[in-house]
Each structure stands twice: as C-alpha cells, then as structure tokens.
Amino acid sequence: MTEAPQFTDAGVGTGSATAEQLLEMYRRMRRIRRFEERASDLYKATEIPGFLHLSIGQEASAVGACWPLGARDGITSTHRGHGHVLAKGLDSASMMAELMGKDAGTCRGRGGSMHIADPGLGIYGANGIVGAGLPIATGVATAAKLRAAGDVVVAFFGDGAVAQGMFHEAVNLAAVWDLPVVFLCENNHYSEFSPAADQHRAPLSARAAGYGIAYEHVDGNDVVAVAHTMTEVVRRLREGGGPVLVEAETYRWHGHYEGDPERYRSPEEVAAAKERDPLLVARKRLETAGVATALADAVDEEIDKEIEAAVEWARGLPEPAPETLYDFVSAPRPALPEPAPLPAEAEIFRSMDAVRLALEHELAADPTVFVAGIDVGAGGNVFGLTRGLAGAFPGRVRDTPISESAILGTAVGAAMAGMKPVVEIMYMDFIGVCLDMLLNQAAKLRFMTGGRASMPLVVRTQFGAGRSSGSQHSQSLEAILAHIPGLTVVMPSNPADTYGLLRAAIQDPNPVVFVENRLQYGLKGPRPPAEHLIPLGRAKVVREGTDITLVSWSRMVQDCLAAAELLAAEGIGVEVVDLRTIAPLDRETVLASLAKTNRLVIAHEAVRDFGVGAELAALAVDEGFWHLDAPVTRIAPPSVPAPYAPSLERTWLPSRDTIAETLRRIAAV
C-alpha cells in the first residue's frame, strides 16, 4: 500500500490540505464511488451473486479515516465495507473479481462482498455479522500494544451496531486495557430499516463518557474534516493514548441492500441528503484551493477507466474449480510422531499441573503467545491453574472483564495479526455466550479469506458432571463445536495427554477448542518430558482387546478402562480407543479396531441424542458395515439437562457399572 500523504498543518482550526492532498483525497473517494456504482449495475445484471450493501454517500468517512494510516496499521470493517478496504489500499481489480466470485478475487471467491479481507494490508475483514468487527479490532490492537511498535487500529461500525452486546464488550475491554484503537461510527442515521431514534436513547458522546474514553464528532461528508480529526486522534494513539470513539455523521444514498424497497424513508429526504454529496464538497474545496476543474475531471476519467478495466478483467476470469472446494478450511498441521510410552518410573503429576506447565512452556518458548481470560492473571484461574504465570510473563497473562465475546474476538483479531492467543472461557456452558466468534469468525475466516487469514488460537474451557453443578455448569457440548467446519476440538483423558495435546494445540495453525474435565484436575499420572507433544487428530488405542471396541474420550475413558478391567476377569477382551481429538475425527483408528473386534460400543458424557456417538455409529454402519457382528451401541446420558440433585445426577450419568453391563450384553450377541 502506498503511504498516504500527511497533513502539513493538522493542528490548525478545522485543518487544511495542500492542492495535491485534496486531489488525492478526491481520487480515492471517486474510486469508491465509481466502484460501487458499477457494482450496483453488475448486481442488477446478475453478474454479482449473493448480497450487495453499498456505501455510496459515505466515501469521505472511509477516505478520511484511513488517511493517516500506514501499512502496518489495521482496520476492521462492516458488511458495507467496500469503501473502507479501498481506502486502506486494496486494489479495485481483485476486489471486483471477488464480488463476481472469481478465483483470482481478493479472497479466492470465498468471501464475496461482505467478507473482504487482506491482513497483509492491515485489512482484518469486512464482516457479515453486525458489530463483529469490534471485538476483532480489540485483538488486533492487543497485538499492536504487545509489539509496542506504535501501530493503531480503526474499527468501522454503523450506528445500528451500538445495540449489539459486542459493541459494549469491545469498547469496555479496549478501555480497560488502554488499547490503541479508534472506534469509528459512520452514523448514517439508519439501522438497516429503522431510524436511529427508534434504536437508541443515549448519544455516542454519553456512551464514550460512560466507558471513560475520549469522544470526537466530525462531519462525515467532509473528507478534510474527517482526515484532520483522525490525524490528530491517530497521533495521540501512537504516543500512547487510549481508545477513542469518533462519530462521523453521514448518509447512505442506497437502501440497506441492493433491492431494498426503502419504505422507511422518503425520496425527498434522500434528495436533500445528496446536496451534501462528499464528492461535491471535495470539488468545492478543490475550487477554493485554486485547483483547475480540468484536473478533477481528469481524475474522473482516470478512475472510470480503472474501474472499467477491473470489470472487464474480472469478467474474463474463471470461477474456483470444483476440486478446490476443500481448500482453505484448515491450515496444514505439522506432522508429529506419536510419542514413546512413558517409563514406569516417571515422576507423578496432576492434570492441573499439566495445564500450567504446558502454558508456561509455550509462553517461554514463543513471544507471540499470550494468555487471556477472566481471573487468569492475578487470581490464577478459578481452579488455580495459571497461578504464578502473570508474574513470570508480565503483560502476557491478562485478566479480562466478564465478556466472553470480547475475549474470543480478541483471540480472533490477535491471531490474524500474528499472535498466538490462548484464551479461557471459564465453563464450557458459556461457549454459547460467544458462539458467533467461534462459529462465524474463528472457524470460517481462513476459508472466507481464501487462506489470507491465519488463525492460530486456542480456547481453553472445562466441563464436568457428577458434582451437582446443575444444568448450566455441567454440559458436554463437544458435538456442537465439532459440527462447525474449521474448528479443532480436543478433549484429553489423562495428565500426560493434557500436557502434550495442549502444547500441540498452541503450536497448531488452526483454531482449537481445548476442553478439560474439571473432575480430572486432581487426576495423577506419569509426567512426560518437557518436549512431549501429541499429534492432533489422532486417536489412541489405550487398551488392546479382541472382542469389543469401546470408544470414548475425556474423563469417561477412565470409566471405560475400569469396565474393561472388570470384563477381562470374565474372559472378554475389550479394546479401548481414546479419541483425544473429537474434530477432526480419526476414523481410521476406529475402523481398524472395529475390523479386529467386529463390535462397537461408544461411551460419552454428553447427552445421547445427536452427539459424537451418533457420528461414530454412522461411520460404523457406513464404512464398517461388513465388519459388524452386533448392533452399534451408545452409552450416554438421556436427552435431559444435567440435574442438580445427587440422586437424579447419578441416574442420569453413566458409570463404570453401566458401561460394564452394556459390554456384557453386546459380547453375548
């Protein structure tokens, strides 16, 4: 990206600019305007598929906001983000190809209009989810602060996003952490189809005061005013200032989306707004500065040719080939060997020690690793797992507010910006609070950007029924997570695996949800060497057998091993397979064991219906059908929320004896 020319007198009045600067601002706005006008035409002609949201009328806020930014500075954008990314330096040709769904598009035809991104240019994604770019911006800003290189981030959002919880969480976290981020609201006075007055009661100035951050208001139709304001704001941030909320008042000429009937506003209102066309305002400034009209006309002609060339180039390109469907879902992971068995005389340690030691090892080995979550710093986590790490790694073990979406969004943004965040969600049940950041951001951004976005992040969380924690603190939700393409889900069953899998997860280039069982934190086992790593996506046969294959994961593996020991005394050989990684599923190990035993039983702590056990059963009757000598059987809690009363919880949760009874029955078939 070409560095933008800077103001020579940014501190004077409302700011002024040289003729050269004014003409360059006009050129950038004209590029956005013409790009979107042609996109509108192409959409009507069905050459652009999907959805199209245009920012015609808002060009000055995009160009002015990006004017003081350099190549290392970042932006996050919205579903109406063409102007932002063009202003940040993205070329119009590859972007037009992206809108047309072509393989040479910015995101290889995987993102489309709403999901343009190029982290290499500091563009961390337009976003189809309202407000989702705000927590991601806090992550990019966190990376900038940890690197201490003076970089800043601008998070564009519309006035409608203020109603989102993600707005509150992101701004509050940025304020608490004193991050170098500008939250720039393009207030076009409409939240989709609703006037702003119907959506909010508090003005943004009051909201900024409530978060304890600075506030600036600017005419969003005057590019010089926006650029002047942002130049001063960015200067303060580079010098160590905290977050700023900037409100740029503007207006969008088109509807919420192309094809919107716009019944919520009158043609007269739109016509009146067009009298403050940002390009006309800029033209008047050029005239006042003595710039010949012919020079501005020449810019118009230059940009018209550029955009027409982009359209013609994109038209002639191929769409992605069908055989590339699976590309970019996940990054290739390093090939790791299965570690050697641990010696019998190995030192004994606990699962809780394994978590702390793995985090400590990776923090010491890699300066891009940081840990964040609720009370993980000074408090050392609710179970004491991270105790002492904050003191050992100042600034890299960070307490957050109770804001799960902000925590996950910070991880997403920081990962795209080159860090390796390890964030904690205190209970697995709380994953639902921040599911968008897993479902639509972490899991999909590598795919939707055609591989441009890297996503090396770990979400640590824990679960565990059996101690009357009730329905909101006991759930085993791995099936929900495993159903999301792009996520890796890991659930260790013993201390050594906890250590080896967690280290592998932190080093992995993909988003990993690492699920611990809190009832196992005190479980003891042999301590592996410091270099111990376990490959993700690979199950392990933890007990050999010839009569029945018993597949499980997490704490229930221990119950399965105990049940297998009982049946061994009865002459029944049970082979126990520990999945270790739920997704991607190691189908080969399960099928190989089934081919040997001809019987399959699956035991898990999650409720039975629609679970991972059902997926394994489907695998057996599909690819393993001719090996089966008995029905595939699942052992799991019924489809009832986890009960609180001990008597009900004991009835609900399978035990070693439940597993043993089922194994005897299947062995007799």
N, C-alpha and C positions, 0 to 999 in steps of 0.2 A: 504494500500500500504506500502511496506517495504521502509524505508528511504534509499536513495542511499548513499553509502559510498562517502565521500568528498575527494577532493584533499588535500594532506598534504603540497604541495608547489605550490599553484595555482598562486603565483605571480612571478615565476621564468621562464624566457625565454618563450618558447612555451608551457611550462607545462610538467610535467612528472607525472607518476602514479605508484603506487605500483603494484606488480605482481597480488595481489588479486583484485585490482581495474581493471587492464587490463583484467583479466579473466572474471570479472563480466560484463564489457562492451561488451566483445566478446559474452558472453552468451546472453545478451539482443539483440544484433544485429542478432545473429544466430536464436533466437526465431522469430524475424520479418521475416527474410529471409525464414525460413522453413514454417512459417505460410502462407506466400504469395505464395510460390511455390506450396503448397498443395491446396491453394485456386484456383490457376490457373488450376491445374489438375481437381479439382471438378467442376469448371465452364465449362470446356470443356466437362465434363461428364454430364452436365446439373443438377448437384446436388446443384449448387448455381444458383438461378434465378437472373433476373434483370441485373444491370450493375456491372462491377468489374474494378476498377482502382488500379493498383499495384504500389508500391514504391520500387520495387527491384532495388538495387543500391544506395538508399538514406538512408540506415539504420543508417549510422554514424551521420547524422544531427539530426535524431529523438532521438537517444540514448544520444548523446552529449548534446543536448538542454535540455533534461529532467533530465540529471544527477544531477544538483544542486537543483532540485525542491523537495519540501516536499509535504505532503498530502494536505495541505491547499492551496498550490499554484495552479493556474489554467492554462489550455491550451484551445485554440480553434484550430480546425483543418480544413482540406480540404476534397474534395471528394477522395483524395489519402491519407487517414488518418490512415490506419491500424498500421503503424509503430509508429505514434505519440501516439496513445492510448495504445498500448502495452508497449511503453517505459515509459508511465506515470503510469503504474501499472495495467492495465486491464488484466484479466485472458484470456488466449487463448481459453479455452474451451467454455465459454459463448459467446465469440465473434465469434467463428466458428459456433456455433448454430445460432447466429443472421444472419450470412451470408447465412445460409441454410434456414432462415425463420422459425425457430422453436420457440415455445412459451417460452422455457427456455433460449432463447437468451438474450443478454445484454439488448435489448430494446423490448423484448417480440415479436420479429419477425415483429415489426412495422417500423424499421428503415432501416435495411439492411446495405450493405457495406458502403454506402456514408454517413450514418447518425448515426454512433455510438456515444453514449454519456453516461456519468455517472457522474453527478455533485458531487456525494458523493466522488468520487476520484479526483475531480478537473478537470474533462474532460467535458467541456461545449459544446461539439458537433463537430463532423466532419460535413461537410456541402456540399450539392449538388449544391449550388449556389456559383459561383466563387467570392471570396472576402468577402462573407457574414460573415465569422467568425471574420473579423477585427473589425467592429463596435461592435459586441457582446463582443469581448475581452475588448473594452473600458468600457463596462458596468461592466464586472467582475472586472476590475481594479478600476473602480469608487467605487464599493462596498469595495474592499480591502483598498482603500485610506480612505474612510469614517470610516472604522473599525480601521484603524491605527494599524494593527497587524503585519505589515512588510511583508505581502503576496505579491507575484508578479504573473504576467500573461505572458504567452508566446503565441503569435498568429502566428501560422504557416500559410504561404501562398506561392504560387508559383509565378514565375516571371510574368506569364500571368495576375495575379490579379492586378498588378500595373496599368493596363489600366482601371481598374474599378474606378468609382467615389467613391465607398465605401472605397477604399484604401485612397484616398485623405482625405475624410471626417474623417475617423477614426484616421489617423495619426495626422491630424491637431488638432482635438479635444483633443487627448491624449497629444499633445504638449502644448496646451493652458491650460489644466487642470493639467499638470505635473503629469501624471498618471504612476504608476509602471508597465509598460507593455513593453515587448520586441516584436517587430515586426520582426519575423524571416523568411526571404525569402529563401526558398530552390530553388536556381536558377539552374534548370536542363537544361536551355537554350532552352526550347521549351514551347510555349504557345499552348497547345493542339497539333495542326499540324503545327504550324508556328514557325520558328526560332525567337529567341528573337530579333535579329537585324531587323526583319520586323515589330516588335511590338513597340519598344521604341527607343527614341533617347538620353534620359538623363540617365546616370548611377544612381544606387541607392545611391551612395555616394553623388552625387549632389542633389538628391531629399531630402536626410536627411538634408543636409545643408540648403535647402530651407525651411524646416519645423522648423529649429532651434533645431534639436535633434542630439544626438550622433550617430555615424556610426561605425560598425566593420565589417571587412571582414575576412572570415575563409575558410580553405579547408574543404568543407563539406564531403569529403570522409575519413577524418582522425578523428576518434571519440575522440581521446585525445585532438587534437587541438580544436575541437568544444566544448568539455566539459570544457577545460581550459578557453576559451573565455567566455562561458556562465557562468561559476562560478564567474568570475570577474564581468561580467555585472550584474548578479543577486545580487551579494554582494552590488554593488553600488545602485541598486534599493531598496534593503532592508534598506539601510541607508538614503533613501530619494531622491535618484536621479530620474530624469525624464525618459521619454521613450527613447529607443534605437532601431535603425534599424540595424539588423545583417543580413549580406548576406553570406550564406553558399553555395559555388559553388559545385554542384554535378551533377549527371546524372541518368536518369531512363533508365533501360535496356529494359523494355517492352514499348509497344505503349501507347498512351493516354488512351486507354481502351483495355480490352482483346478482341481480334478480329480485332484490328486496323491493316490495311494492311501496315502501316508505309511507305508510298510512299515518305514521306518528308525527309527521311534520309537514308544513305546507310548502308548495313551490316558492311562495313569496319569501319565506324565511331563508330558503337556500339561495335564492337570487340576491337577497340582501347580504348574505354572508360572502358571496362571491365578489362583492365590491371591495372586500379586504383580501383579495387573492394574493398569497405570498409572492407570486411571481410579479404581479403588478406593483406591489410595494417595493420589491427589489429593483424593478425597472425605474421607478421614480427616484430611488436612491442613486442609481447609475446616472440618471439625467442630472440630478442635483450635483453629483460629483464631476460633471462635465464629460462623461463617457459618451461617445458618439452612439447614436441609435444603431448605426450600421454594425458596430461591434457586437451589440446584444443580438441583433438579427443574425449575425454570422454564427453566434453561439447556437441559436435556434436551429439553423441549418446544419451545423456540425452534429448536434445531438440527434436531430431527425435521421441523419444518415447513419449514425452509430446504432440507433435502435432498429432501424430497418435492416441493417446488416446483421444485427443479432437475430432478428426474426427469421430472416432467410437462412442463416446458418443453422439455427435450431430446427427449422422445418426439415432440412435435409438429413438430419441425424437419425440413427436407429434408436428404438426403444431398448431397454435392457433385455438381453436374451433370456428366454425361459429357464435355461440351465443355471442362471445366476440367482435364482430365487433364494437360495440358502446363503448367499454371500452376505457378510457383514452382520449376521445375527450375533455372533460371538467372535472375539479375537482368538487366534490360535493360542493355546496354552502350552507352556513348556513341557517337554516330555520328562517326567520324573520317574525314576525307578521305584519299585516297592522297596521300602527299607528292610534291612535284615532284621530277623527276630531279635528281640531284646534279651540280653543274657539274664539267666535266673538270678544272678547275684546283684542285679541293678538296684540302685537306690530307689526307695519308695517315695512317691509324692502324690499329691491330690489333683483332681481336675481343676480346682480353683487355682492351684499353683501353676498348672499348665497354661491357663489363660494369661496370667500375669507374666510368666516367663516368655511366652510367645510374643506378647506385645512389647515387652522390654527388649527382646532380641531384635525385632524388626525396627523399633524406634532407634536403637543404637546403630543398626546397620544401614539405614536408609533415611537421609534427612528429609525426604519428601513425605514420609509417613507422619501423620498426626492423629490423635485420638480426641474425640469429642462426644459429649452426651451429658445427660442430666446427672450431676453429682459425681462425675467420673474423676474430677480433679482433686480438690482438697478432701472431699469426702471419700474418695477411693471406691466409688460404686456402692450401690445398696448392699452388696454382699462382700465388700472389701476387696474385690478382685484387682482393682487398679491402684491400690494403696501404695503410695511412695513414688509413683510414676511422674506425677506432676512436678515434684521437687527435682527429680532426676532429669527431666526434659522440659525446662521452662518454656512456656508458651505453646508447647506441642501436645499438651494434655489439657483440654479446655472444657470447662463447665459451660453448659448452655442453659437458657431458660427452658421451662417445660413446654417445648414447642417442637413436636415430632416432625411436622412438615418442614420447618426451618432446619432442623438437624439433618434430615435426609436431603433437602435441597442444597444445603451447604456441601454435603458429600458429593452430590452430582456436579455442582459447579467447580469445586476444588479438583475433582478427578479430571474434568475436561481441561482444567488449567494446569495439569501436570503433576498434581499431588496424588498421594495415596491415602485418602482418609479412611479411618476406622471409626465408625460412629456407633453409638449404642442406643438401642430402643429398650427401655427398661424391662418391659414384659412383651412377649410375643403378641399378646392380645392387642397391644397398642399399635401394631402394624396397620390396623385399619384406619387409624387416625391420619396416617401419612401415606396411604396406599398409592395416591397419584404419583408421588415421587419415585416409587418403585415401579408401578405398573406402566406409567406413561413417559417417564423420564429415564431413570437409570436403565431399565430393561430395553428401551426402544431407541435411545438416541444414537447408539453406534449404527444401528440398522438404518434409521431415518436420515442419517447424515452420510450414508454411503461409506462408512468407515472413517470419516474425518474425526469424529468424537471418540476419544479414549475414555474408558470408564472403569479404572482400577480402584474400586471401592469395596469396603466390607461393612456390612450392617450386622453387628453383634446383637443378639437378643436371647432370651431364655424363656422356658416354659416348664410345666411340670404339674401333673395332677397327683393327688394322693395325700395332700396335707390340708384339705378343706380350704383351699384358696378361692373356691367359688367359680362362678361361670365366666367372670371377666378377667381372671388371673390364672387360668389353668389350660387354656386352649392350645392344642397342637394343630397349627394352621399350615403345615408344610404343603398340603395339596393345593391350597390357593396360590401359594408362591410358585410351586413347581409348574402350575398351569400357565405361567407368564413366560412366553418365549424371551430368551435373553438373560434370564436370571439363573444363577447357580445357587443351589440350596444344599447346605451341608449340615449334618446332624451327627456329631461324634458320639461314641458309646463308652469311651474309657479315657483315662487321663493322657496316655501317650498319643492316642489319636487326636485328642483335643489340641495338644501342642503341635503336632505335625500338620494337621489339617488347617489350623488357624494360621500358622506361618505360611503355608502354601496359598491360602486364601488372600492374605495380604499381598503376596507377591504376584498374584494372578492378575492378568489384564482385564478381567471381566467383573461385573458387579456380583458380589457373593453375599448371600444372607447366611450367616453362621449362627446356628441355633443350638444353644446349650440347654441341658436339663438341670434345673437348679437343685433337684434332689440328688444329683451326682456330684455337686461341687466338693463334697467331702469324700467321694469315692477314691480309694487308694489303688495305686498300681505302679509298675516299674517306670522309672524316669528314663526317657531316651536321651541320647547325646544332643548337644546344642544344635548340631546341624540337621537334626531329624526333620524330614519333610515327607508328607504323604500325598501322592497324586490325587487331584480332584477328579471326580467322575469315575472312580474305580472302586467297586465293592471288594469285600474280602471274605473268604471262607474262614471263619474263626473256629469252626469245629468240623472235622471230617465225619461223614456218615454215608451210609449206603441205602437207607430205606425211605427217608423222607427229607425233602429240602424245606427248611424253615427260614424264612427271610424276615428280617426286622431291622430296626435302626434306633439310635439313641438309647435311652435307658432300658427300653424293653428288650434289647439284646441280652442284657444281664439276666432277665427272667427267662428268656429263651434258652440260654446256656444252662441255667439251673434245671429247666424242664428236660432238656436233652440229657443231662446227667441222670435224672430220675429214670428216663426211659432206657438208658444204656444198661441199667441194672436189670431191666426186663427183657434185654436182648434186642432192642430196637435201636438202630443206628440213625441218629438224626444229624443231618448236615446243616449247620447254622451259617447263614450268609448275612453279614453286616453290610448294608448298603453304603453307609458312611456318607455318600453324596446322593441326594434324592434326585436332583436335576443338575446335569444330565444323568439319566438313569443308565447304569451299567447292565444292559440287557444280556450281554454275552455271558457274564459270570452266572447270572440267574439261570439262563437257559442251559449252560453247561452242567450246572448242578442238577437241574431237572432231568436232563438226559441220563444222568447217572442213577438218580433215585426213583424217577417216574411218579413222584408225588410232591405236591407243593402246598405248603401252609404259610400264610403271611400273618404276622402279628404286629399291630401298631397301636399307639396311644391315642391317635386321632380317631374321631368317630368313623364308623364303618362306611357309611354311605358316601359315594363319590370321592373316595380317598385314593391314596397311593396304592393301597392294597388292591383296589379295583383295577388300576392300571396294570399291576403285575399279573392279576388274574387274566386280564385281556391278552397280555403278552403270552401267557401260558397256553391259552386256548387258540391263539392265532399261530404264532411261530413254534410253539412247543406242543401242539395238539397231539401229534403221533407218539409223544413220549408219555402221555398221561395214562396212568392206570387207576386213578381215583379222582373224585371231584376236587377242584381247587377250592381251598377253604380259607376264609379270613377270620382272624380273631381280633376284635376291636370293640370299643365301647359302642353302645347303641346311639342312634341319632337323637341324643338328648343333651342339652347343655350340661357342663360339668357341675354336679351337685355340690352343695356345701356340707350337709350333714354327713358325718363319717359313715353311717350305715348305708346311705344311698351311694356315696362315692365308692365304697367297697364293692357294692353290687354293680356299679357302672364300669369300673376299671378292671380290665383283665389282669389276672395274676399268674404266677408260675403254675399254680394248680390248674387254672383254666386252660393254659397252653398245653399242659401235660395231658389233660383229658381229651382235648381235640386231637393231639398227636396219636393217642391210643386208638381213637375212633378211625382215623384215616389209615393207620397202619393195618387195621383189621379189614379194610375194604378189599 
